[in-house]
Amino acid sequence: MTQRTRFKFFAYGLLLIIASIGLAFIWQASQAKGRDYQRLGDLKQIQQVLADYFFKFNTYRIPGCNPPAAVNSCVGEDERRINLGRLVDPLNGRGYQYKIVSLSDDDFEIGFALETTVSGLLKGAYSYTKNGIKQ
């Protein structure tokens, strides 16, 4: 085997490794973006549940649901029960959870974080209120 042939094998092997790393990076980024889209969808569901609760009881305060509780742990009490138990962040750890920041008579604030830039929102921590998303 000549030195030139060995160099070709080395070069092809190096290109294969670089391509594999690139594909792994692209796959990971697409997974994170998918989780972020799921988060935004989950927040719409949370908003709907809280809006229904507000129209029924004229407040966003939920008995037994105190900040900084995880959203899925807030179920209310007796006739004021709500169903948020199925809404768990796709990663559910490492700083990725839907958290109750505040529940008042006329507004709510849910904390969440995005892994990537999606829908015009940059990676980072945000709050979701009855008026929408704020950083």
ZAGU-873488 format. One record per residue: x, y, z of N, C-alpha, C in turn; residue in one letter. Coordinates in steps of 0.1 Angstrom, whole numbers, plus 5000, padded with zeros to 4 digits. Each point is the difference from the previous one (the first is absolute). Layout:
# ZAGU-873488
XYZXYZXYZa;...
***
This chain:
# ZAGU-873488
500849885000499250125000500950125000m;499750094991500950124999499650115010t;500850095002499750115009498850084996q;499950024987498950074994498649935003r;500049874999498849925003499650015015t;501149995008499750025015499450145003r;500550104993499550135002498650014996f;499649944989498650004996499149935010k;500449885005499249945010499950095013f;501050065004500050095011499150124998f;500150064988499150114996498549965000a;499749894994498649954999499549975014y;500849945008499649975014499850125008g;500850114998499850125007498850074995l;499750004987498750064995498849925005l;500149875002498949935005499750035015l;501150025007499850045014499450145001i;500550094992499450145001498650004995i;499649924990498750004995499149945011a;500449905007499349935011499750105011s;501050085004499850105011499050104995i;500150054988499150104994498649955000g;499849874996498649955000499549985014l;500849965010499649995013499650145006a;500750104997499750145004498650044994f;499849984987498850044994498849925006i;500249875002498949925006499750065014w;501050035008499750055014499350134999q;500450094991499450134999498549984996a;499749914991498649984996499249945011s;500649925008499249955012499750115010q;501050095002499750115010498950094994a;500150034987498950094994498749935002k;499949874998498749935001499550015015g;500949995009499650025014499550145003r;500650104994499650145002498650024994d;499749944988498750024995499049935009y;500349895006499149935009499850095012q;501050065005499950095012498950114996r;500250064989499150114996498549954999l;499949884995498649944999499549975014g;500949955009499549975014499650135007d;500750114997499650135006498750054996l;499649974987498750044996498949915007k;500349885003499149915007499950055015q;501150045006500050065013499150125001i;500350094990499250124999498549974999q;499649904992498649974998499449955013q;500749915007499549955013499950115010v;500950095001499950115009499050104996l;499850024988498950094995498649945004a;499849874998498849945004499850015015d;501149985007499950015015499650145004y;500650104993499750145003498550044997f;499549954989498650034997499049935009f;500549895006499149935009500050065014k;501250045005500250045014500450155001f;500250074989500450145000501350035007n;500949915000501450015005500949904994t;501350035000501049904996500649925012y;499650055012500649935012499349865001r;500949905001499649865001500449955014i;499049965008500349955014501049895000p;501050025008501149895002501050014989g;500050104991501050024990500850125003c;501149995006500850115004501450004992n;500450124996501350014994501149965009p;501049944995500449964986499649864996p;498849965002499649874997500149974985a;500249874997500049964986498550004996a;499850044987498650014995499349875002v;500649894996499349875000499749965015n;500550065010499649965014498850085005s;499650104992498950095004498749934996c;499249955009498749944997498850075006v;500350095009498850075007499449915011g;498950045005499349935010498549994998e;499449895004498649994999499450044986d;499050095000499450044988500950094991e;501150045005501050084993501149924994r;499849884997501049914994500350044985r;501249994996500450034986500949884996i;500149994987500849884994501250054993n;501150025007501350044994501049895002l;499649885006501049905003500749944989g;499450004988500749944988501050094994r;500050135004500950104993501450005007l;500949934995501349995006501050044989v;501050085003501050044990500649884994d;500350014987500649884993501349955006p;500850095006501249955006499849985015l;499150085006499649995014501249985009n;500950095000501250005008501050104995g;501150015006501150094996499550144997r;499150055008499450144998498950004991g;499549894994498950004991498849955007y;499250095005498749965006499150124999q;498749975000499050115000499750035015y;500450125004499850045014499050115002k;499349995010499150115004500850115006i;500150124994500750115006499050085009v;498850024995499050075008498649974994s;499050005009498649984997499350115008l;499450104994499350105007498550004996s;499250105005498650004996499950034985d;500950084994499850054987501149964990d;501049925004501049964990500749885006d;500849934991500849895004501450024993f;501049935005501350004994500649865001e;500349944989500649874999501450014995i;501049955007501450014995500349874992g;500850034989500449894992501350044992f;500749914994501250034993500049934986a;500750064990500149954987501549964998l;500249894993501349954997500750074988e;499150044990500550064988499250124996t;500450064989499250114995498849944992t;498850045004498849954993498950105000v;499350024989498950094999500450145004s;501250044997500450145003500550025014g;500049895008500450015014501449945001l;500950065007501449955002500049905011l;501149925000500249905010500150085013k;499449945011500050065013498749995008g;500050075011498949995010498950104996a;498749975002498950084997498949985010y;499150095000498749995007498950014991s;498949935003498850004992498950055009y;499350114996498950065007498850004992t;498950055005498750004992500250094988k;501050095000500250094989501149944990n;500549895003501049944991501449975006g;501049994992501349975004500850125003i;500850005011500950115003501349945005k;501150084998501349955004500450055014q;
***
